[in-house]
Amino acid sequence: MPGSHADEIVAARDRVEQLANDLDVVGKRQRLEELQALAGSPGLWDDPDRARGVTTELSSVEGVVQRYDSLVGRLDDLDVLDELAAEEDDAGSVAEVEAGLRAVAAELDRLEIATMLSGEHDQSDAIVSIHAGEGGVDAMDWAQMLQRMYLRWAEDRGFATDVYEQSYGDEAGLKSTTFEVKGPEAYGWLNAEHGVHRLVRISPFDSQARRQTSFALVDVVPVLPELDEEVDVPDEDLRVDVYRSSGPGGQSVNTTDSAVRITHLPTGLVASCQNEKSQHQNRAAALRVLKAKLADLERQKRAEELDELRGAVQNVGFGSQIRSYVLHPYQMVKDLRSEFETGNVSAVLDGDLDELIEAELRRRVRGAQE
């Protein structure tokens, strides 16, 4: 006797089969064997950068394969349980099957997101820069709130972060900050955050408690392993300034001229780092950020050239608002691209961004298919 939820289980299996094709599970199993062999080789850590790349990719590929295998196993178990529930007319087992199908559907949704992160650089680490915009001290406070939001999000996903530079406001907050997020598909996720973010709230800095609208720009570029080869930066094109780190703390970084600011003279692009212990480390980190920015600038130029050849008019959107966070007179976060919204603003500001990012990724896929 077929189970009462047989059709739902068949539909879930169809989604799993499609997912296996989209994720190239067969190819990932082969790659997993290769990475496991590399990870077990005795000389792997002679090259720490290569070793980290291998272990990071191993973790990512292994995670996808394990999650896929788990889905197949769970559907097999649900199939058996569904038949038993139907034969014995067991309401408890029926409820268990229904709960299991909901859990499988949710996991399928999450894994399908992984198939959307297939862009050229989506697997890369990300460099995030946040700049306070209009709104005075409130905008600087908003920039710091955004930094906290993204660092919390990264922490929840198990991603490592390095804060390279923070320029503090005179009264509160940050004029700008730059940090790196290191983890599988970090850029694939975070590039959906690129754009202007708006905050509406009662200003904590206004003695009359008036409502204030503040803006901050979030800029995201990928970190490419081949950056050193891809971007050639002659020393004569660089101006390197050394200065004393500033900001709260009073640690050793504030007592020596170890902070470094590098300006790329031909483009005017600037990268700074002040959080490492030595001038040498700060210079290396700043140069890493600068190369990422130069690589992204070159990609933008190429894209603009192609659009011009095609006769397309591209709205860069660098000043376009992508999301509003409203704390007063009501509570809501709304993404203006996907139109996804949530009333749980505090959770979002604590780093609960997955639903917002997923909604934007799905919108992009729909747009590409139309």
C-alpha positions as CSV (number, residue, x, y, z in Angstrom):
1,M,0.0,0.0,0.0
2,P,1.5,3.3,-1.0
3,G,2.1,5.8,1.8
4,S,-0.2,8.9,2.3
5,H,2.7,11.2,1.5
6,A,4.1,9.2,-1.5
7,D,3.6,12.1,-4.0
8,E,5.4,14.6,-1.8
9,I,8.3,12.2,-1.3
10,V,8.5,11.6,-5.1
11,A,8.5,15.4,-5.7
12,A,11.3,15.8,-3.1
13,R,13.3,13.1,-4.8
14,D,12.9,14.9,-8.1
15,R,14.3,18.1,-6.5
16,V,17.2,16.1,-5.1
17,E,18.0,14.5,-8.5
18,Q,18.0,18.0,-10.1
19,L,20.2,19.2,-7.3
20,A,22.7,16.4,-7.9
21,N,23.0,17.7,-11.5
22,D,23.2,21.3,-10.5
23,L,25.9,20.7,-7.9
24,D,27.8,18.2,-10.0
25,V,27.8,15.7,-7.1
26,V,29.6,13.1,-9.2
27,G,32.4,15.6,-10.0
28,K,32.5,16.7,-6.3
29,R,33.0,13.1,-5.1
30,Q,36.0,12.8,-7.5
31,R,37.4,16.1,-6.3
32,L,36.9,15.1,-2.7
33,E,39.1,12.1,-3.2
34,E,41.8,14.3,-4.7
35,L,41.6,16.8,-1.9
36,Q,41.7,14.1,0.8
37,A,44.9,12.7,-0.8
38,L,46.4,16.2,-0.9
39,A,45.4,16.9,2.7
40,G,47.2,13.7,3.8
41,S,50.4,14.4,1.9
42,P,53.3,15.0,4.4
43,G,54.7,18.1,2.7
44,L,51.4,20.0,2.5
45,W,52.2,22.6,5.2
46,D,55.5,23.4,3.7
47,D,53.4,26.0,1.8
48,P,50.9,27.4,4.3
49,D,48.9,29.4,1.8
50,R,48.5,26.3,-0.5
51,A,47.6,24.2,2.6
52,R,45.0,26.6,3.7
53,G,43.5,26.6,0.2
54,V,43.4,22.8,0.1
55,T,41.8,22.5,3.6
56,T,39.2,25.2,2.9
57,E,38.2,23.6,-0.4
58,L,38.1,20.2,1.3
59,S,35.8,21.4,4.0
60,S,33.5,23.1,1.4
61,V,33.3,20.1,-1.0
62,E,33.0,17.6,1.8
63,G,30.2,19.6,3.3
64,V,28.2,19.6,0.1
65,V,28.6,15.9,-0.5
66,Q,27.7,15.0,3.1
67,R,24.6,17.2,3.0
68,Y,23.5,15.7,-0.3
69,D,24.0,12.1,1.0
70,S,22.1,13.0,4.2
71,L,19.1,14.2,2.1
72,V,19.0,11.0,0.1
73,G,19.2,8.9,3.3
74,R,16.5,11.0,5.0
75,L,14.1,10.5,2.1
76,D,14.7,6.8,2.1
77,D,13.8,6.7,5.8
78,L,10.8,8.9,5.3
79,D,9.6,6.6,2.5
80,V,9.7,3.5,4.8
81,L,8.1,5.4,7.6
82,D,5.3,6.7,5.4
83,E,4.4,3.2,4.2
84,L,4.3,1.9,7.8
85,A,2.2,4.9,8.9
86,A,-0.3,4.3,6.1
87,E,-0.5,0.5,6.8
88,E,-1.0,1.0,10.6
89,D,-3.0,4.2,10.4
90,D,-0.5,5.7,12.9
91,A,-1.2,9.4,13.4
92,G,2.1,9.9,15.3
93,S,4.1,8.5,12.4
94,V,2.2,10.6,9.9
95,A,3.1,13.7,11.8
96,E,6.7,12.6,11.9
97,V,6.7,12.1,8.1
98,E,5.2,15.6,7.6
99,A,7.8,17.2,9.9
100,G,10.5,15.3,8.1
101,L,9.3,16.5,4.7
102,R,9.3,20.1,5.9
103,A,12.9,19.7,7.2
104,V,14.0,18.1,3.9
105,A,12.3,21.0,1.9
106,A,14.1,23.6,4.0
107,E,17.5,21.8,3.5
108,L,16.8,21.6,-0.2
109,D,16.2,25.4,-0.3
110,R,19.5,26.0,1.4
111,L,21.4,23.6,-0.9
112,E,19.8,25.2,-4.0
113,I,21.3,28.5,-2.9
114,A,24.7,26.9,-3.3
115,T,23.9,26.3,-7.0
116,M,23.4,30.1,-7.4
117,L,26.9,30.8,-6.2
118,S,28.6,29.7,-9.4
119,G,30.0,33.0,-10.6
120,E,33.7,33.3,-11.5
121,H,34.7,34.6,-8.1
122,D,31.9,33.4,-5.9
123,Q,34.2,30.9,-4.1
124,S,36.7,33.6,-3.2
125,D,37.2,35.4,0.1
126,A,35.8,38.9,0.3
127,I,37.1,42.3,1.2
128,V,34.3,44.6,2.5
129,S,34.7,48.3,2.9
130,I,32.0,50.5,4.6
131,H,31.9,54.3,4.2
132,A,29.6,56.6,6.1
133,G,27.5,58.8,3.9
134,E,24.9,61.5,4.5
135,G,23.7,61.8,8.1
136,G,26.6,63.2,10.0
137,V,27.5,61.4,13.2
138,D,24.4,59.1,12.8
139,A,25.9,57.9,9.5
140,M,29.2,57.1,11.2
141,D,27.4,55.2,13.9
142,W,25.5,53.4,11.2
143,A,28.7,52.4,9.5
144,Q,29.9,50.9,12.7
145,M,26.6,49.1,13.2
146,L,26.9,47.6,9.7
147,Q,30.5,46.4,10.4
148,R,29.2,44.7,13.5
149,M,26.4,43.1,11.6
150,Y,28.7,41.6,9.0
151,L,31.3,40.4,11.5
152,R,28.5,38.7,13.5
153,W,27.2,37.1,10.3
154,A,30.7,35.8,9.4
155,E,31.2,34.5,13.0
156,D,27.9,32.6,12.9
157,R,28.9,30.9,9.6
158,G,32.3,30.0,11.0
159,F,34.2,32.4,8.7
160,A,37.4,34.1,9.8
161,T,37.7,37.9,9.6
162,D,40.6,40.4,9.6
163,V,39.9,44.1,10.2
164,Y,42.4,46.0,8.2
165,E,41.5,49.6,8.8
166,Q,39.1,51.7,10.9
167,S,38.8,55.5,10.6
168,Y,37.0,56.7,13.7
169,G,34.5,59.5,13.8
170,D,35.2,62.5,16.0
171,E,32.2,61.9,18.2
172,A,31.2,58.3,17.5
173,G,31.2,55.5,14.9
174,L,33.3,55.0,11.9
175,K,34.0,57.2,8.9
176,S,35.2,54.1,7.1
177,T,36.4,50.6,7.7
178,T,37.8,47.7,5.6
179,F,37.9,44.1,6.6
180,E,38.3,40.7,5.0
181,V,35.9,37.7,5.3
182,K,37.5,34.3,4.8
183,G,35.4,31.3,4.1
184,P,33.8,29.1,1.4
185,E,31.7,31.3,-1.0
186,A,32.3,34.4,1.2
187,Y,32.3,36.7,-1.9
188,G,29.4,34.8,-3.4
189,W,27.2,35.7,-0.4
190,L,28.5,39.1,0.4
191,N,28.5,40.6,-3.1
192,A,24.7,40.7,-2.7
193,E,25.3,43.4,0.0
194,H,27.1,45.8,-2.4
195,G,25.3,49.1,-2.4
196,V,23.9,51.9,-0.2
197,H,22.1,50.9,3.0
198,R,19.7,53.3,4.7
199,L,18.9,53.6,8.4
200,V,15.8,55.4,9.8
201,R,15.6,55.8,13.6
202,I,15.3,58.3,16.5
203,S,18.8,59.7,16.7
204,P,20.6,58.9,20.0
205,F,22.8,61.9,19.2
206,D,19.9,64.4,18.9
207,S,19.0,66.1,22.2
208,Q,15.5,66.7,20.8
209,A,15.1,63.0,19.9
210,R,14.2,63.6,16.3
211,R,14.0,61.0,13.6
212,Q,17.2,60.8,11.5
213,T,17.9,59.1,8.1
214,S,21.4,57.9,7.6
215,F,23.3,56.3,4.7
216,A,26.3,54.1,4.4
217,L,28.0,52.5,1.3
218,V,29.0,48.9,1.5
219,D,31.6,47.9,-1.1
220,V,32.6,44.3,-1.7
221,V,35.4,42.9,-3.9
222,P,36.7,39.3,-4.2
223,V,40.2,38.3,-3.0
224,L,41.8,36.3,-5.8
225,P,44.5,33.7,-5.1
226,E,46.2,34.8,-8.3
227,L,46.1,38.5,-7.4
228,D,49.9,38.9,-7.3
229,E,50.1,37.6,-10.9
230,E,47.0,39.3,-12.2
231,V,47.8,42.8,-10.9
232,D,51.2,44.2,-11.5
233,V,51.8,47.3,-9.3
234,P,55.2,49.0,-10.0
235,D,56.7,50.6,-6.9
236,E,56.9,54.0,-8.7
237,D,53.0,54.0,-8.9
238,L,52.7,53.8,-5.1
239,R,52.9,56.4,-2.4
240,V,53.4,54.8,1.0
241,D,52.6,56.9,4.1
242,V,53.4,55.7,7.6
243,Y,51.6,57.1,10.6
244,R,50.6,56.3,14.1
245,S,47.4,54.2,14.6
246,S,44.5,56.0,16.2
247,G,41.3,54.9,17.9
248,P,40.3,53.4,21.3
249,G,42.6,51.0,23.0
250,G,46.0,52.2,24.1
251,Q,47.7,49.0,22.9
252,S,51.1,48.9,21.4
253,V,49.8,49.6,17.9
254,N,48.9,53.1,19.1
255,T,52.5,54.0,20.3
256,T,54.6,53.5,17.2
257,D,54.4,54.7,13.6
258,S,53.3,51.3,12.3
259,A,50.1,52.1,10.4
260,V,50.5,52.2,6.6
261,R,48.4,53.9,4.0
262,I,49.2,53.1,0.3
263,T,48.0,55.3,-2.5
264,H,47.9,54.1,-6.1
265,L,48.9,57.3,-7.9
266,P,47.5,56.5,-11.4
267,T,44.0,55.8,-10.0
268,G,43.9,57.5,-6.7
269,L,42.8,54.3,-5.0
270,V,43.8,54.1,-1.3
271,A,44.2,51.2,1.1
272,S,45.2,51.4,4.7
273,C,46.0,48.9,7.5
274,Q,46.7,49.8,11.1
275,N,45.7,46.7,13.1
276,E,48.7,44.5,12.6
277,K,51.6,44.5,15.0
278,S,54.3,45.7,12.7
279,Q,54.7,48.1,9.8
280,H,55.8,45.3,7.5
281,Q,52.6,43.3,8.3
282,N,50.4,46.4,7.8
283,R,52.1,47.2,4.5
284,A,51.5,43.7,3.2
285,A,47.9,43.8,4.3
286,A,47.3,47.2,2.7
287,L,48.9,46.1,-0.5
288,R,46.6,43.0,-0.6
289,V,43.5,45.2,-0.2
290,L,44.8,47.7,-2.9
291,K,45.4,44.8,-5.4
292,A,41.9,43.5,-4.8
293,K,40.5,47.0,-5.5
294,L,42.6,47.4,-8.6
295,A,41.5,44.0,-9.9
296,D,37.9,44.9,-9.3
297,L,38.4,48.3,-11.1
298,E,39.9,46.5,-14.1
299,R,36.9,44.1,-14.2
300,Q,34.5,47.1,-14.1
301,K,36.4,48.7,-17.0
302,R,36.2,45.5,-19.1
303,A,32.5,45.2,-18.3
304,E,31.8,48.8,-19.3
305,E,33.7,48.4,-22.5
306,L,31.6,45.3,-23.4
307,D,28.4,47.2,-22.6
308,E,29.5,50.1,-24.8
309,L,30.2,47.7,-27.7
310,R,26.8,46.1,-27.2
311,G,25.2,49.6,-27.0
312,A,23.9,48.9,-23.5
313,V,23.5,51.6,-20.9
314,Q,24.6,50.3,-17.5
315,N,23.5,52.0,-14.3
316,V,26.5,51.5,-12.1
317,G,24.2,51.8,-9.0
318,F,27.0,52.8,-6.7
319,G,24.8,55.4,-5.1
320,S,21.6,53.5,-5.4
321,Q,19.8,52.4,-2.2
322,I,19.4,48.7,-2.0
323,R,18.0,48.2,1.5
324,S,16.2,50.2,4.3
325,Y,16.4,49.4,8.0
326,V,13.6,51.2,9.8
327,L,13.6,51.4,13.6
328,H,11.1,54.2,13.9
329,P,8.1,54.7,13.7
330,Y,7.8,50.9,13.0
331,Q,10.3,48.0,12.8
332,M,11.1,46.6,9.4
333,V,14.0,45.7,7.2
334,K,13.2,45.7,3.5
335,D,15.4,44.9,0.5
336,L,14.3,47.1,-2.3
337,R,15.6,44.8,-5.0
338,S,14.0,41.5,-4.0
339,E,11.2,43.2,-2.0
340,F,11.9,40.7,0.9
341,E,11.1,42.2,4.2
342,T,11.2,41.2,7.9
343,G,10.0,42.9,11.1
344,N,12.8,41.3,13.2
345,V,15.3,44.2,12.8
346,S,17.3,43.3,15.9
347,A,18.0,39.8,14.6
348,V,19.2,41.2,11.2
349,L,21.5,43.8,12.9
350,D,22.9,40.9,15.0
351,G,23.9,39.1,11.8
352,D,20.9,37.2,10.7
353,L,21.2,38.0,7.0
354,D,20.8,34.7,5.3
355,E,17.1,35.2,4.3
356,L,17.8,38.7,2.9
357,I,20.8,37.5,0.9
358,E,19.1,34.4,-0.4
359,A,16.1,36.4,-1.6
360,E,18.4,38.7,-3.6
361,L,20.3,35.6,-5.0
362,R,17.0,34.1,-6.1
363,R,16.0,37.4,-7.7
364,R,19.2,37.5,-9.7
365,V,18.6,33.9,-10.9
366,R,15.1,34.7,-12.0
367,G,16.3,37.8,-13.8
368,A,19.0,35.8,-15.7
369,Q,16.4,33.3,-16.7
370,E,13.9,35.9,-18.1
